[in-house]
Amino acid sequence: MPELVAKALESAPVGGIDAGGRIVSVDLGIAAHNPVCTGSGGDGSTVLRTLTAQLLHHSAYALALNR
């Protein structure tokens, strides 16, 4: 996984890996606001922490709201 994160574009942090082993990401240069919706216990907080950590790693600004 660290290799995939290292190869990710600055504007498209890794959100996860799909069933086929492909990287799932959203280009934040195109879609700056991305809701993360999960059910109870769906690891939405983990997704937000992962995306925020990658953005901060690239010296970007990140705001994660978790309710």
SEFIZA-3560 file (N, C-alpha, C; in Angstrom, 3 decimals):
REM SEFIZA-3560
<numar><xx>0.810</xx><yy>-1.201</yy><zz>0.000</zz><atom>N</atom></numar>
<numar><xx>0.000</xx><yy>0.000</yy><zz>0.000</zz><atom>CA</atom></numar>
<numar><xx>0.856</xx><yy>1.270</yy><zz>0.000</zz><atom>C</atom></numar>
<numar><xx>1.961</xx><yy>1.340</yy><zz>0.751</zz><atom>N</atom></numar>
<numar><xx>2.773</xx><yy>2.567</yy><zz>0.718</zz><atom>CA</atom></numar>
<numar><xx>3.256</xx><yy>2.916</yy><zz>-0.690</zz><atom>C</atom></numar>
<numar><xx>3.527</xx><yy>1.892</yy><zz>-1.511</zz><atom>N</atom></numar>
<numar><xx>3.987</xx><yy>2.152</yy><zz>-2.876</zz><atom>CA</atom></numar>
<numar><xx>2.881</xx><yy>2.819</yy><zz>-3.694</zz><atom>C</atom></numar>
<numar><xx>1.637</xx><yy>2.374</yy><zz>-3.486</zz><atom>N</atom></numar>
<numar><xx>0.511</xx><yy>2.964</yy><zz>-4.212</zz><atom>CA</atom></numar>
<numar><xx>0.304</xx><yy>4.413</yy><zz>-3.811</zz><atom>C</atom></numar>
<numar><xx>0.423</xx><yy>4.700</yy><zz>-2.531</zz><atom>N</atom></numar>
<numar><xx>0.264</xx><yy>6.069</yy><zz>-2.043</zz><atom>CA</atom></numar>
<numar><xx>1.380</xx><yy>6.942</yy><zz>-2.597</zz><atom>C</atom></numar>
<numar><xx>2.604</xx><yy>6.417</yy><zz>-2.628</zz><atom>N</atom></numar>
<numar><xx>3.738</xx><yy>7.186</yy><zz>-3.138</zz><atom>CA</atom></numar>
<numar><xx>3.571</xx><yy>7.525</yy><zz>-4.618</zz><atom>C</atom></numar>
<numar><xx>2.924</xx><yy>6.639</yy><zz>-5.387</zz><atom>N</atom></numar>
<numar><xx>2.738</xx><yy>6.857</yy><zz>-6.820</zz><atom>CA</atom></numar>
<numar><xx>1.522</xx><yy>7.733</yy><zz>-7.134</zz><atom>C</atom></numar>
<numar><xx>0.668</xx><yy>7.967</yy><zz>-6.156</zz><atom>N</atom></numar>
<numar><xx>-0.569</xx><yy>8.721</yy><zz>-6.397</zz><atom>CA</atom></numar>
<numar><xx>-0.259</xx><yy>10.176</yy><zz>-6.746</zz><atom>C</atom></numar>
<numar><xx>-1.082</xx><yy>10.738</yy><zz>-7.604</zz><atom>N</atom></numar>
<numar><xx>-0.951</xx><yy>12.157</yy><zz>-7.940</zz><atom>CA</atom></numar>
<numar><xx>-1.266</xx><yy>13.001</yy><zz>-6.712</zz><atom>C</atom></numar>
<numar><xx>-0.642</xx><yy>14.157</yy><zz>-6.619</zz><atom>N</atom></numar>
<numar><xx>-0.913</xx><yy>15.044</yy><zz>-5.489</zz><atom>CA</atom></numar>
<numar><xx>-2.383</xx><yy>15.436</yy><zz>-5.420</zz><atom>C</atom></numar>
<numar><xx>-3.004</xx><yy>15.620</yy><zz>-6.571</zz><atom>N</atom></numar>
<numar><xx>-4.398</xx><yy>16.062</yy><zz>-6.597</zz><atom>CA</atom></numar>
<numar><xx>-5.386</xx><yy>14.902</yy><zz>-6.502</zz><atom>C</atom></numar>
<numar><xx>-4.889</xx><yy>13.654</yy><zz>-6.488</zz><atom>N</atom></numar>
<numar><xx>-5.784</xx><yy>12.491</yy><zz>-6.447</zz><atom>CA</atom></numar>
<numar><xx>-5.285</xx><yy>11.467</yy><zz>-5.434</zz><atom>C</atom></numar>
<numar><xx>-5.458</xx><yy>11.734</yy><zz>-4.135</zz><atom>N</atom></numar>
<numar><xx>-4.996</xx><yy>10.792</yy><zz>-3.119</zz><atom>CA</atom></numar>
<numar><xx>-5.744</xx><yy>9.462</yy><zz>-3.209</zz><atom>C</atom></numar>
<numar><xx>-5.094</xx><yy>8.416</yy><zz>-2.743</zz><atom>N</atom></numar>
<numar><xx>-5.671</xx><yy>7.076</yy><zz>-2.762</zz><atom>CA</atom></numar>
<numar><xx>-6.798</xx><yy>6.995</yy><zz>-1.737</zz><atom>C</atom></numar>
<numar><xx>-7.982</xx><yy>6.590</yy><zz>-2.205</zz><atom>N</atom></numar>
<numar><xx>-9.120</xx><yy>6.406</yy><zz>-1.308</zz><atom>CA</atom></numar>
<numar><xx>-9.265</xx><yy>4.966</yy><zz>-0.883</zz><atom>C</atom></numar>
<numar><xx>-8.720</xx><yy>4.063</yy><zz>-1.691</zz><atom>N</atom></numar>
<numar><xx>-8.795</xx><yy>2.644</yy><zz>-1.389</zz><atom>CA</atom></numar>
<numar><xx>-8.418</xx><yy>1.833</yy><zz>-2.608</zz><atom>C</atom></numar>
<numar><xx>-8.699</xx><yy>0.546</yy><zz>-2.540</zz><atom>N</atom></numar>
<numar><xx>-8.417</xx><yy>-0.373</yy><zz>-3.627</zz><atom>CA</atom></numar>
<numar><xx>-9.692</xx><yy>-1.153</yy><zz>-3.903</zz><atom>C</atom></numar>
<numar><xx>-10.072</xx><yy>-1.258</yy><zz>-5.182</zz><atom>N</atom></numar>
<numar><xx>-11.301</xx><yy>-1.974</yy><zz>-5.516</zz><atom>CA</atom></numar>
<numar><xx>-11.060</xx><yy>-3.485</yy><zz>-5.551</zz><atom>C</atom></numar>
<numar><xx>-12.108</xx><yy>-4.244</yy><zz>-5.828</zz><atom>N</atom></numar>
<numar><xx>-12.024</xx><yy>-5.703</yy><zz>-5.824</zz><atom>CA</atom></numar>
<numar><xx>-11.038</xx><yy>-6.230</yy><zz>-6.859</zz><atom>C</atom></numar>
<numar><xx>-10.780</xx><yy>-5.453</yy><zz>-7.907</zz><atom>N</atom></numar>
<numar><xx>-9.832</xx><yy>-5.861</yy><zz>-8.943</zz><atom>CA</atom></numar>
<numar><xx>-8.397</xx><yy>-5.452</yy><zz>-8.650</zz><atom>C</atom></numar>
<numar><xx>-8.156</xx><yy>-4.825</yy><zz>-7.489</zz><atom>N</atom></numar>
<numar><xx>-6.818</xx><yy>-4.389</yy><zz>-7.111</zz><atom>CA</atom></numar>
<numar><xx>-6.415</xx><yy>-3.048</yy><zz>-7.683</zz><atom>C</atom></numar>
<numar><xx>-7.370</xx><yy>-2.327</yy><zz>-8.272</zz><atom>N</atom></numar>
<numar><xx>-7.083</xx><yy>-1.010</yy><zz>-8.835</zz><atom>CA</atom></numar>
<numar><xx>-7.280</xx><yy>0.078</yy><zz>-7.781</zz><atom>C</atom></numar>
<numar><xx>-6.497</xx><yy>1.151</yy><zz>-7.909</zz><atom>N</atom></numar>
<numar><xx>-6.596</xx><yy>2.284</yy><zz>-6.985</zz><atom>CA</atom></numar>
<numar><xx>-7.918</xx><yy>3.012</yy><zz>-7.202</zz><atom>C</atom></numar>
<numar><xx>-8.567</xx><yy>3.360</yy><zz>-6.119</zz><atom>N</atom></numar>
<numar><xx>-9.779</xx><yy>4.179</yy><zz>-6.156</zz><atom>CA</atom></numar>
<numar><xx>-9.383</xx><yy>5.557</yy><zz>-5.649</zz><atom>C</atom></numar>
<numar><xx>-9.592</xx><yy>6.586</yy><zz>-6.473</zz><atom>N</atom></numar>
<numar><xx>-9.252</xx><yy>7.949</yy><zz>-6.071</zz><atom>CA</atom></numar>
<numar><xx>-10.150</xx><yy>8.932</yy><zz>-6.802</zz><atom>C</atom></numar>
<numar><xx>-10.165</xx><yy>10.155</yy><zz>-6.305</zz><atom>N</atom></numar>
<numar><xx>-10.928</xx><yy>11.232</yy><zz>-6.923</zz><atom>CA</atom></numar>
<numar><xx>-9.959</xx><yy>12.393</yy><zz>-7.119</zz><atom>C</atom></numar>
<numar><xx>-9.899</xx><yy>12.931</yy><zz>-8.321</zz><atom>N</atom></numar>
<numar><xx>-9.018</xx><yy>14.060</yy><zz>-8.578</zz><atom>CA</atom></numar>
<numar><xx>-9.598</xx><yy>15.301</yy><zz>-7.921</zz><atom>C</atom></numar>
<numar><xx>-8.962</xx><yy>15.756</yy><zz>-6.850</zz><atom>N</atom></numar>
<numar><xx>-9.466</xx><yy>16.894</yy><zz>-6.082</zz><atom>CA</atom></numar>
<numar><xx>-9.296</xx><yy>18.211</yy><zz>-6.825</zz><atom>C</atom></numar>
<numar><xx>-8.505</xx><yy>18.212</yy><zz>-7.901</zz><atom>N</atom></numar>
<numar><xx>-8.388</xx><yy>19.402</yy><zz>-8.735</zz><atom>CA</atom></numar>
<numar><xx>-9.663</xx><yy>19.635</yy><zz>-9.530</zz><atom>C</atom></numar>
<numar><xx>-10.407</xx><yy>18.571</yy><zz>-9.765</zz><atom>N</atom></numar>
<numar><xx>-11.658</xx><yy>18.650</yy><zz>-10.512</zz><atom>CA</atom></numar>
<numar><xx>-12.856</xx><yy>18.710</yy><zz>-9.557</zz><atom>C</atom></numar>
<numar><xx>-12.834</xx><yy>17.860</yy><zz>-8.542</zz><atom>N</atom></numar>
<numar><xx>-13.942</xx><yy>17.777</yy><zz>-7.574</zz><atom>CA</atom></numar>
<numar><xx>-13.380</xx><yy>18.032</yy><zz>-6.176</zz><atom>C</atom></numar>
<numar><xx>-13.364</xx><yy>19.277</yy><zz>-5.766</zz><atom>N</atom></numar>
<numar><xx>-12.728</xx><yy>19.654</yy><zz>-4.499</zz><atom>CA</atom></numar>
<numar><xx>-13.505</xx><yy>19.204</yy><zz>-3.269</zz><atom>C</atom></numar>
<numar><xx>-14.796</xx><yy>18.961</yy><zz>-3.406</zz><atom>N</atom></numar>
<numar><xx>-15.612</xx><yy>18.532</yy><zz>-2.270</zz><atom>CA</atom></numar>
<numar><xx>-16.090</xx><yy>17.109</yy><zz>-2.525</zz><atom>C</atom></numar>
<numar><xx>-15.770</xx><yy>16.208</yy><zz>-1.612</zz><atom>N</atom></numar>
<numar><xx>-16.107</xx><yy>14.806</yy><zz>-1.802</zz><atom>CA</atom></numar>
<numar><xx>-16.731</xx><yy>14.242</yy><zz>-0.534</zz><atom>C</atom></numar>
<numar><xx>-18.022</xx><yy>13.982</yy><zz>-0.555</zz><atom>N</atom></numar>
<numar><xx>-18.644</xx><yy>13.382</yy><zz>0.624</zz><atom>CA</atom></numar>
<numar><xx>-18.250</xx><yy>11.914</yy><zz>0.760</zz><atom>C</atom></numar>
<numar><xx>-18.077</xx><yy>11.483</yy><zz>1.979</zz><atom>N</atom></numar>
<numar><xx>-17.808</xx><yy>10.079</yy><zz>2.274</zz><atom>CA</atom></numar>
<numar><xx>-18.975</xx><yy>9.602</yy><zz>3.125</zz><atom>C</atom></numar>
<numar><xx>-19.763</xx><yy>8.710</yy><zz>2.588</zz><atom>N</atom></numar>
<numar><xx>-20.960</xx><yy>8.241</yy><zz>3.284</zz><atom>CA</atom></numar>
<numar><xx>-20.845</xx><yy>6.756</yy><zz>3.560</zz><atom>C</atom></numar>
<numar><xx>-20.936</xx><yy>6.379</yy><zz>4.825</zz><atom>N</atom></numar>
<numar><xx>-20.926</xx><yy>4.974</yy><zz>5.203</zz><atom>CA</atom></numar>
<numar><xx>-21.971</xx><yy>4.753</yy><zz>6.283</zz><atom>C</atom></numar>
<numar><xx>-22.374</xx><yy>3.531</yy><zz>6.429</zz><atom>N</atom></numar>
<numar><xx>-23.280</xx><yy>3.193</yy><zz>7.510</zz><atom>CA</atom></numar>
<numar><xx>-22.505</xx><yy>3.084</yy><zz>8.813</zz><atom>C</atom></numar>
<numar><xx>-23.204</xx><yy>2.810</yy><zz>9.881</zz><atom>N</atom></numar>
<numar><xx>-22.564</xx><yy>2.637</yy><zz>11.182</zz><atom>CA</atom></numar>
<numar><xx>-21.528</xx><yy>1.521</yy><zz>11.094</zz><atom>C</atom></numar>
<numar><xx>-20.307</xx><yy>1.819</yy><zz>11.505</zz><atom>N</atom></numar>
<numar><xx>-19.234</xx><yy>0.828</yy><zz>11.437</zz><atom>CA</atom></numar>
<numar><xx>-18.639</xx><yy>0.668</yy><zz>10.052</zz><atom>C</atom></numar>
<numar><xx>-18.934</xx><yy>1.594</yy><zz>9.145</zz><atom>N</atom></numar>
<numar><xx>-18.463</xx><yy>1.491</yy><zz>7.764</zz><atom>CA</atom></numar>
<numar><xx>-17.088</xx><yy>2.069</yy><zz>7.516</zz><atom>C</atom></numar>
<numar><xx>-16.382</xx><yy>2.479</yy><zz>8.556</zz><atom>N</atom></numar>
<numar><xx>-15.021</xx><yy>3.016</yy><zz>8.466</zz><atom>CA</atom></numar>
<numar><xx>-14.919</xx><yy>4.346</yy><zz>7.738</zz><atom>C</atom></numar>
<numar><xx>-15.965</xx><yy>5.162</yy><zz>7.799</zz><atom>N</atom></numar>
<numar><xx>-15.915</xx><yy>6.497</yy><zz>7.202</zz><atom>CA</atom></numar>
<numar><xx>-14.826</xx><yy>7.348</yy><zz>7.834</zz><atom>C</atom></numar>
<numar><xx>-14.647</xx><yy>7.220</yy><zz>9.147</zz><atom>N</atom></numar>
<numar><xx>-13.600</xx><yy>7.975</yy><zz>9.841</zz><atom>CA</atom></numar>
<numar><xx>-12.214</xx><yy>7.574</yy><zz>9.345</zz><atom>C</atom></numar>
<numar><xx>-12.020</xx><yy>6.297</yy><zz>9.088</zz><atom>N</atom></numar>
<numar><xx>-10.728</xx><yy>5.819</yy><zz>8.586</zz><atom>CA</atom></numar>
<numar><xx>-10.460</xx><yy>6.377</yy><zz>7.199</zz><atom>C</atom></numar>
<numar><xx>-11.461</xx><yy>6.411</yy><zz>6.352</zz><atom>N</atom></numar>
<numar><xx>-11.306</xx><yy>6.973</yy><zz>5.008</zz><atom>CA</atom></numar>
<numar><xx>-10.933</xx><yy>8.445</yy><zz>5.103</zz><atom>C</atom></numar>
<numar><xx>-11.625</xx><yy>9.189</yy><zz>5.954</zz><atom>N</atom></numar>
<numar><xx>-11.325</xx><yy>10.616</yy><zz>6.110</zz><atom>CA</atom></numar>
<numar><xx>-9.917</xx><yy>10.833</yy><zz>6.645</zz><atom>C</atom></numar>
<numar><xx>-9.497</xx><yy>10.041</yy><zz>7.619</zz><atom>N</atom></numar>
<numar><xx>-8.137</xx><yy>10.175</yy><zz>8.168</zz><atom>CA</atom></numar>
<numar><xx>-7.086</xx><yy>9.857</yy><zz>7.106</zz><atom>C</atom></numar>
<numar><xx>-7.333</xx><yy>8.821</yy><zz>6.304</zz><atom>N</atom></numar>
<numar><xx>-6.384</xx><yy>8.430</yy><zz>5.260</zz><atom>CA</atom></numar>
<numar><xx>-6.241</xx><yy>9.524</yy><zz>4.208</zz><atom>C</atom></numar>
<numar><xx>-7.362</xx><yy>10.047</yy><zz>3.734</zz><atom>N</atom></numar>
<numar><xx>-7.311</xx><yy>11.121</yy><zz>2.738</zz><atom>CA</atom></numar>
<numar><xx>-6.649</xx><yy>12.367</yy><zz>3.298</zz><atom>C</atom></numar>
<numar><xx>-6.989</xx><yy>12.729</yy><zz>4.535</zz><atom>N</atom></numar>
<numar><xx>-6.405</xx><yy>13.914</yy><zz>5.164</zz><atom>CA</atom></numar>
<numar><xx>-4.897</xx><yy>13.760</yy><zz>5.331</zz><atom>C</atom></numar>
<numar><xx>-4.447</xx><yy>12.577</yy><zz>5.759</zz><atom>N</atom></numar>
<numar><xx>-3.005</xx><yy>12.340</yy><zz>5.938</zz><atom>CA</atom></numar>
<numar><xx>-2.259</xx><yy>12.482</yy><zz>4.611</zz><atom>C</atom></numar>
<numar><xx>-2.843</xx><yy>11.960</yy><zz>3.532</zz><atom>N</atom></numar>
<numar><xx>-2.185</xx><yy>12.076</yy><zz>2.229</zz><atom>CA</atom></numar>
<numar><xx>-2.126</xx><yy>13.526</yy><zz>1.756</zz><atom>C</atom></numar>
<numar><xx>-3.200</xx><yy>14.265</yy><zz>1.967</zz><atom>N</atom></numar>
<numar><xx>-3.207</xx><yy>15.670</yy><zz>1.563</zz><atom>CA</atom></numar>
<numar><xx>-2.176</xx><yy>16.463</yy><zz>2.357</zz><atom>C</atom></numar>
<numar><xx>-2.108</xx><yy>16.230</yy><zz>3.656</zz><atom>N</atom></numar>
<numar><xx>-1.124</xx><yy>16.936</yy><zz>4.482</zz><atom>CA</atom></numar>
<numar><xx>0.298</xx><yy>16.545</yy><zz>4.097</zz><atom>C</atom></numar>
<numar><xx>0.493</xx><yy>15.295</yy><zz>3.716</zz><atom>N</atom></numar>
<numar><xx>1.809</xx><yy>14.831</yy><zz>3.259</zz><atom>CA</atom></numar>
<numar><xx>2.281</xx><yy>15.631</yy><zz>2.042</zz><atom>C</atom></numar>
<numar><xx>1.343</xx><yy>16.017</yy><zz>1.198</zz><atom>N</atom></numar>
<numar><xx>1.661</xx><yy>16.792</yy><zz>-0.004</zz><atom>CA</atom></numar>
<numar><xx>1.550</xx><yy>18.297</yy><zz>0.249</zz><atom>C</atom></numar>
<numar><xx>1.552</xx><yy>18.700</yy><zz>1.510</zz><atom>N</atom></numar>
<numar><xx>1.491</xx><yy>20.111</yy><zz>1.916</zz><atom>CA</atom></numar>
<numar><xx>0.216</xx><yy>20.797</yy><zz>1.449</zz><atom>C</atom></numar>
<numar><xx>-0.863</xx><yy>20.059</yy><zz>1.382</zz><atom>N</atom></numar>
<numar><xx>-2.144</xx><yy>20.619</yy><zz>0.976</zz><atom>CA</atom></numar>
<numar><xx>-2.962</xx><yy>20.981</yy><zz>2.213</zz><atom>C</atom></numar>
<numar><xx>-4.023</xx><yy>21.679</yy><zz>1.986</zz><atom>N</atom></numar>
<numar><xx>-4.955</xx><yy>22.064</yy><zz>3.042</zz><atom>CA</atom></numar>
<numar><xx>-6.063</xx><yy>21.022</yy><zz>3.090</zz><atom>C</atom></numar>
<numar><xx>-6.428</xx><yy>20.568</yy><zz>4.276</zz><atom>N</atom></numar>
<numar><xx>-7.480</xx><yy>19.545</yy><zz>4.391</zz><atom>CA</atom></numar>
<numar><xx>-8.417</xx><yy>19.904</yy><zz>5.540</zz><atom>C</atom></numar>
<numar><xx>-9.684</xx><yy>19.706</yy><zz>5.308</zz><atom>N</atom></numar>
<numar><xx>-10.706</xx><yy>19.897</yy><zz>6.339</zz><atom>CA</atom></numar>
<numar><xx>-11.619</xx><yy>18.686</yy><zz>6.288</zz><atom>C</atom></numar>
<numar><xx>-11.644</xx><yy>17.905</yy><zz>7.355</zz><atom>N</atom></numar>
<numar><xx>-12.483</xx><yy>16.716</yy><zz>7.410</zz><atom>CA</atom></numar>
<numar><xx>-13.553</xx><yy>16.926</yy><zz>8.481</zz><atom>C</atom></numar>
<numar><xx>-14.780</xx><yy>16.784</yy><zz>8.081</zz><atom>N</atom></numar>
<numar><xx>-15.900</xx><yy>16.892</yy><zz>9.016</zz><atom>CA</atom></numar>
<numar><xx>-16.493</xx><yy>15.512</yy><zz>9.193</zz><atom>C</atom></numar>
<numar><xx>-16.539</xx><yy>15.042</yy><zz>10.408</zz><atom>N</atom></numar>
<numar><xx>-17.069</xx><yy>13.719</yy><zz>10.699</zz><atom>CA</atom></numar>
<numar><xx>-18.177</xx><yy>13.865</yy><zz>11.717</zz><atom>C</atom></numar>
<numar><xx>-19.332</xx><yy>13.402</yy><zz>11.354</zz><atom>N</atom></numar>
<numar><xx>-20.470</xx><yy>13.545</yy><zz>12.257</zz><atom>CA</atom></numar>
<numar><xx>-21.020</xx><yy>12.226</yy><zz>12.636</zz><atom>C</atom></numar>
//
